């Protein structure tokens, strides 16, 4: 097991050239590789700098980098313009599309008794370790899993084994892992490197992925004082040590503990990155532990046009809505269609305030009837974007016409919590 690079601190500010040199130095330590696959995230994690790192890998290997497989999970395939923007310069013919329903194989199963133990007796099913066939059968002698370690609602801290087992995973694996996280409790998981979902992924990795030539490339990204983004760390290795180093730094960089709860939060979703509530509900996940009881969360989403990234999931969200944990668990028990799509059920739990605070969506391409119909509150985006202009708000506390509000420019970059909820 090898740790090829472990560079970073809360004050580190890596330039693109420095990242390139660190990556190339690490690749050099791995010896000659002739058949390389890169597995970066999609445009919803563009701030990870994974697109840039993928380009550096392509520049290093040339035609030995034979494919790029964005780790879509359940997300919609990337459009050509999104690929060009995120992966500038990389030939388009290298890109492959992951289909979580059809492109996978099961390498083994995490036993039901392990899931039962991790879920504290709430669940009783085995978990299939599923990956895209290009990962398992592509004949590559190096698979570079590239992405950002940051607090995450399902697996505590994003990346490492998640990027492969969920990002290139299959329907049942994604469904059951998401549901495990939801049933165990999102607020018990977020920001924790080790938790039931991560433990399942790690079990699967140790038993079913150790024959694959996987190397993980992890960034940690934070904000400078002026609000711009800085790469605070780069960690490259082939085992858990690499991830744990990155997770430790991410907690220091991305987890903001507030001394008072938020009564009104404003979260902006960049339209180039967020077009669904499936992804946009990060606004709910990442701020919920900072919100006071009876607070209001206002989500400015000029690019939002659908609920689910997938047509089938979109229909389920419209039908069952964000009604809270008890209602969703009952819906799973009573309705086979939801029971057969547990990632959708998990998302409905994650996106609910459980009646504790008000969630107001301001979508650019959805109607009041659609938003109200799933249990959210609707407000006109034109009115709200004028009142809470993202270009004029600073990250954190602001005062607008005597009203104190907390502004989050991009929820995917952090986790916020009031000290009393820790």
Buried (B, 14 or more C-beta within 10 A) or exposed (E): EEBBBBBBEEEBEBEEEBBBEBBEEBBEEBEEBEBBBBBBBBBBBBBBBBBBBBBBBBBBBEEBBBBBBBBBBBBBBBEEEBBEBBBEEBEEEBBBEBEBEEBBBBBBBBEEEBBBEBBEEBBEBBBBBBBBBBBBEBEBBBBBBBBBBBBBBBBBBBBBBBBBBBBBBBBBBBBBBBBBBBBBBBBEBBBBBBBBBBBBBBBBBEEBBEEBBBBBBBBBBBBEEEEEBBBBBBBBBBBBBBBBBBBBBBBBBBBBEBEEBBBBBBBBBBBBBBBBBBBBBBBBBBBBBBBBEEBBBBBBBBBBEBBBBBEEBBBBBBBBBBBBBEBBBEBBEEBEBBBBBBBBBBBBBBBBBEEEBBBBBBBBBBEEEBBEBBBBBBBEBEEBBEBBEBEEBEBBEBEBEEEEBBBBBBBBBBBBBBEEBE
